[in-house]
């Protein structure tokens, strides 16, 4: 089984839990031992790749701007790519430009996914019961790509993935171990940096920089 094999299962769940006229959004980036796997909540119709006429990559955050502020602040996207993202409207993203952005993501060795792949019309909050339906599929993704570190955004995603009540404000820079298919993965919870969580983006950046320095850079030195 590979990542492509999971897409049929995501599409079935889209019809159950997402907007019927929108397509599910999968994942993107470095899929072989990435330094970091970033796990967000679920996509919305602002992602232009969710439209049925989109024939290209169906990856998170295509056609949006704000999340790329986070990645640029972390030095995880080239300045030229970032400037292009900020200069165009979401509707102006082409399938070719999406490929260009995610080639940049891949080059920086990280993987972007959502816990829930069911695209909603807007940013409505999904109940735990829906997001939990995706947990076993996310675990399959993680087992396939084998990231060095997993970063979980927000209380809800963190609580479901780690199977314990998580309040990000109380566990900043705290490592949790999650076992998947007899392998332990280091997980960290950070503030959700967009939408209603936009005012917490500086804390997200601070914590992710700390995680990268302590979990990745020091490993490379040793």
Secondary structure, 3 states (H helix, E strand, C coil): CCHHHHHHHHHHHHHHHCCCCCCCCCEEECCCCCCEEEEEEEEECCCHHHCCCCCCCCCCCCCCCHHHHHHHHCCCCCHHHHHHHHHCCHHHCCHHHHHHHHHHHHHCCEEEEEEEEEEECCCCCCCHHHHHHHHHHHHHHHHHHCCCEEEEECHHHHHHHHCCCCCHHHCCCCCEEEEECCEEEEEEEECCCCHHHHHHHHHHHHHHHHHHHHHHHHHHHC
